[in-house]
Amino acid sequence: MDLGIRGKKALVTGADSGIGWETARLLLAEGVEVLISDKDQESLDEAARALDADPDRLHAIAADVTDTASVENLAAQAQNVLGDIDILVQSSGVTGAQGLFHEIDEEGWRSTLDVDLMGPVRLLRAFLPALRRGGWGRIVLLTSEDAVQPYDDELPYCSAKAGVLALAKGLSRSYASEGLLVNAVSPAFIHTPMTDAMMDKRADEKGTDRDGAIESFLVEERPYMELGRRGEPEEVASVITFLCSDRASFVNGSNYRVDSGSVATI
């Protein structure tokens, strides 16, 4: 299917691995010129090599979403390399502070919110002027099942993702008349380095291996994931890429769950 975005220009953050990397790969396959970004330039360069794309259509620039100056520098470099972008996919994030509410201190809350909520805010503030100039644009913000189905042992992450979901909905009302459509995608338990780390920690606690930790996690913590497995990054990236496309021209302010049924309500 031709998604109608050949020649468009995109920024994908959190793109050194996982969902961000797969999204960049699919956008490149659709003929989009892509700038990938993440915190570490070395891992980002490695990710760019793995994408094996025409160097004229793939660029890699590191930025720290917790640092306003770093994000503003990314915007300036993006302008030099690409000009105005048409597509922004915000995929960077961390699990952050974990534990029951009384076990997490203020710094745990602050550091998690700084990446998972204020990170998207900083990126949007820096890139919104360029996105508004073109008369056609797409913003896709990565949230989580946790935004609408919070878990008591990761409330800072859940709260941040609920904030991102509200941010996406609010933005969708502000700029649609200018041709800029804003949507959210909410994955659940995807096969990424972040969930690998979570499962390795669980394996240590339970005296098992990663596969055993995944199996017990699905049974005990995610019983509504009816497919009984972790999702793959490309399964999320396919939805993101659709929302970035001309095929999604009447989709605005929506939240697409890619969660195997994990969220228990409709």
C-alpha positions as CSV (number, residue, x, y, z in Angstrom):
1,M,0.0,0.0,0.0
2,D,1.4,3.4,-0.9
3,L,1.1,5.6,2.2
4,G,1.5,8.8,0.2
5,I,4.5,10.2,2.2
6,R,7.4,9.7,-0.2
7,G,9.6,12.8,0.0
8,K,8.3,13.8,3.5
9,K,10.8,14.6,6.2
10,A,10.6,13.0,9.7
11,L,12.2,13.1,13.1
12,V,12.1,9.9,15.2
13,T,13.3,10.1,18.7
14,G,14.2,7.1,20.9
15,A,15.4,5.6,17.7
16,D,18.6,3.7,18.6
17,S,16.6,0.5,19.2
18,G,13.1,-1.0,19.6
19,I,10.0,0.8,18.4
20,G,11.8,4.0,17.4
21,W,14.3,2.1,15.2
22,E,11.6,0.0,13.6
23,T,9.5,3.1,12.9
24,A,12.5,4.8,11.2
25,R,13.0,1.6,9.1
26,L,9.4,1.6,7.9
27,L,9.4,5.3,7.1
28,L,12.6,5.0,5.1
29,A,10.9,2.1,3.2
30,E,8.1,4.6,2.3
31,G,10.5,7.0,0.8
32,V,10.7,9.4,3.8
33,E,13.9,11.3,4.7
34,V,14.5,10.5,8.3
35,L,16.5,12.0,11.2
36,I,16.9,9.6,14.1
37,S,17.8,10.8,17.5
38,D,18.6,9.4,20.9
39,K,20.8,10.3,23.9
40,D,24.0,8.5,22.9
41,Q,25.7,9.3,19.6
42,E,27.7,6.1,19.5
43,S,24.7,3.8,19.8
44,L,22.8,6.1,17.4
45,D,25.5,5.7,14.8
46,E,25.3,1.9,15.2
47,A,21.6,2.1,14.8
48,A,22.0,4.1,11.6
49,R,24.4,1.6,10.2
50,A,22.0,-1.2,10.9
51,L,19.3,0.7,9.0
52,D,21.6,0.5,6.0
53,A,19.8,3.4,4.2
54,D,20.9,5.9,1.6
55,P,23.0,8.4,3.6
56,D,21.3,11.2,1.8
57,R,18.0,10.1,3.4
58,L,19.1,9.1,6.9
59,H,20.7,11.3,9.5
60,A,21.6,10.6,13.1
61,I,22.0,13.4,15.7
62,A,22.1,12.8,19.4
63,A,20.1,14.9,21.9
64,D,19.1,14.6,25.5
65,V,15.4,15.3,26.0
66,T,15.9,16.3,29.6
67,D,18.1,19.2,28.5
68,T,16.3,22.1,26.8
69,A,19.5,23.4,25.2
70,S,20.2,20.0,23.7
71,V,16.7,19.8,22.2
72,E,17.0,23.3,20.8
73,N,20.4,22.3,19.3
74,L,18.7,19.3,17.7
75,A,16.1,21.5,16.2
76,A,18.7,23.8,14.8
77,Q,20.7,21.0,13.3
78,A,17.5,19.4,11.9
79,Q,16.7,22.6,10.2
80,N,20.2,22.7,8.6
81,V,20.0,19.0,7.5
82,L,16.3,18.7,6.6
83,G,14.7,22.0,6.6
84,D,11.2,22.0,8.1
85,I,10.1,18.5,9.2
86,D,6.7,17.1,8.3
87,I,6.5,14.2,10.8
88,L,7.5,14.0,14.4
89,V,7.5,10.6,16.2
90,Q,8.3,10.9,19.9
91,S,9.4,7.4,21.1
92,S,12.0,8.1,23.7
93,G,11.2,7.2,27.3
94,V,12.3,5.2,30.4
95,T,10.5,3.0,32.9
96,G,11.8,5.3,35.6
97,A,11.3,4.9,39.4
98,Q,9.6,1.7,40.4
99,G,8.0,0.5,43.7
100,L,5.0,1.2,45.7
101,F,4.0,4.8,46.2
102,H,5.5,5.1,49.7
103,E,8.8,3.7,48.4
104,I,9.4,6.2,45.7
105,D,11.0,9.5,46.7
106,E,10.5,12.9,45.1
107,E,13.7,12.6,43.0
108,G,12.3,9.3,41.5
109,W,9.1,11.1,40.5
110,R,11.0,14.1,39.1
111,S,13.5,12.1,37.0
112,T,10.8,10.0,35.5
113,L,8.5,12.9,34.6
114,D,11.5,14.8,33.3
115,V,12.1,12.2,30.6
116,D,8.6,10.8,29.9
117,L,6.5,13.9,30.1
118,M,8.7,16.9,29.9
119,G,10.8,15.3,27.2
120,P,7.9,15.3,24.7
121,V,7.0,18.8,25.8
122,R,10.5,20.1,25.1
123,L,10.6,18.4,21.7
124,L,7.2,19.8,20.7
125,R,8.1,23.3,21.8
126,A,11.2,23.1,19.7
127,F,9.7,21.6,16.5
128,L,6.2,22.9,16.5
129,P,7.0,26.0,14.5
130,A,8.5,23.9,11.6
131,L,5.6,21.5,11.7
132,R,3.0,24.3,11.5
133,R,4.6,25.9,8.5
134,G,4.1,23.2,6.0
135,G,0.3,23.0,5.9
136,W,0.6,19.2,6.3
137,G,2.0,17.4,9.3
138,R,1.8,14.4,11.6
139,I,2.7,14.1,15.3
140,V,2.7,10.7,16.9
141,L,3.4,10.5,20.7
142,L,4.1,7.1,22.3
143,T,2.2,6.6,25.5
144,S,1.4,3.2,27.0
145,E,-1.3,0.9,28.3
146,D,-0.3,2.4,31.7
147,A,-1.8,5.7,30.7
148,V,-5.3,4.3,31.1
149,Q,-4.6,1.2,33.2
150,P,-2.1,2.2,35.8
151,Y,-0.1,-0.3,37.8
152,D,0.7,0.4,41.5
153,D,4.4,-0.4,41.2
154,E,5.3,2.1,38.5
155,L,3.1,5.1,39.2
156,P,5.5,7.8,38.0
157,Y,5.7,6.2,34.6
158,C,1.9,5.7,34.5
159,S,1.3,9.3,35.5
160,A,3.7,10.6,32.8
161,K,2.1,8.5,30.1
162,A,-1.3,9.7,31.1
163,G,0.0,13.2,30.8
164,V,1.3,12.5,27.3
165,L,-2.1,11.1,26.3
166,A,-3.8,14.3,27.5
167,L,-1.1,16.3,25.7
168,A,-1.8,14.5,22.4
169,K,-5.5,15.0,22.7
170,G,-5.1,18.7,23.5
171,L,-2.7,19.4,20.7
172,S,-5.0,17.7,18.3
173,R,-7.6,20.3,18.9
174,S,-5.2,23.2,18.4
175,Y,-3.6,22.6,15.1
176,A,-5.8,20.3,12.9
177,S,-7.2,23.3,11.0
178,E,-3.6,23.9,9.9
179,G,-3.3,20.3,8.5
180,L,-1.3,19.1,11.5
181,L,-2.8,15.9,12.9
182,V,-1.8,14.6,16.3
183,N,-2.3,11.1,17.6
184,A,-1.0,8.7,20.3
185,V,0.0,5.0,20.2
186,S,-0.2,2.9,23.4
187,P,1.8,-0.3,23.3
188,A,1.9,-2.9,26.0
189,F,4.8,-5.2,26.9
190,I,6.8,-5.0,23.7
191,H,10.1,-6.8,23.0
192,T,12.5,-3.9,23.6
193,P,15.7,-3.3,25.6
194,M,13.5,-1.6,28.3
195,T,11.3,-4.7,28.8
196,D,14.4,-7.0,28.5
197,A,15.8,-5.1,31.5
198,M,12.6,-5.4,33.4
199,M,12.4,-9.2,32.8
200,D,16.1,-9.7,33.7
201,K,15.4,-8.0,37.0
202,R,12.3,-10.2,37.5
203,A,14.3,-13.3,36.6
204,D,16.9,-12.5,39.3
205,E,14.1,-11.9,41.9
206,K,12.4,-15.2,41.0
207,G,15.4,-17.3,40.4
208,T,14.6,-18.1,36.8
209,D,15.7,-17.1,33.3
210,R,14.3,-14.4,31.1
211,D,11.8,-16.7,29.4
212,G,10.5,-17.9,32.7
213,A,10.2,-14.3,33.9
214,I,8.2,-13.4,30.8
215,E,5.9,-16.4,31.2
216,S,5.2,-15.6,34.9
217,F,4.7,-11.9,34.1
218,L,2.1,-12.6,31.5
219,V,0.2,-14.9,33.8
220,E,0.4,-12.8,36.9
221,E,0.6,-9.2,35.7
222,R,-0.9,-9.0,32.2
223,P,-3.7,-11.6,32.1
224,Y,-5.6,-9.8,29.4
225,M,-2.8,-10.0,26.8
226,E,-4.8,-12.7,24.9
227,L,-2.0,-13.6,22.5
228,G,0.2,-14.7,25.4
229,R,3.4,-13.1,24.3
230,R,5.4,-9.9,24.1
231,G,4.7,-7.7,21.1
232,E,7.4,-7.1,18.5
233,P,8.6,-3.5,17.8
234,E,7.5,-3.7,14.2
235,E,4.0,-4.5,15.2
236,V,3.8,-1.1,16.9
237,A,5.9,0.7,14.2
238,S,3.4,-0.4,11.6
239,V,0.6,1.5,13.4
240,I,2.8,4.5,13.9
241,T,3.7,4.6,10.2
242,F,0.1,4.4,9.2
243,L,-0.7,7.4,11.5
244,C,2.2,9.3,9.9
245,S,0.7,8.7,6.4
246,D,-1.7,10.3,4.0
247,R,-3.9,7.3,4.6
248,A,-4.6,8.6,8.1
249,S,-6.0,11.9,6.8
250,F,-9.1,11.7,8.9
251,V,-7.5,10.4,12.1
252,N,-6.9,13.0,14.8
253,G,-6.8,13.0,18.6
254,S,-7.0,9.2,18.7
255,N,-5.2,6.7,20.9
256,Y,-4.3,3.5,19.1
257,R,-3.7,0.6,21.6
258,V,-1.3,-2.0,20.4
259,D,-1.6,-4.2,23.4
260,S,-2.9,-7.7,22.6
261,G,-6.0,-6.8,24.7
262,S,-4.0,-5.9,27.8
263,V,-6.3,-2.9,28.7
264,A,-9.3,-4.6,30.2
265,T,-11.9,-2.1,29.2
266,I,-13.2,-0.7,25.9
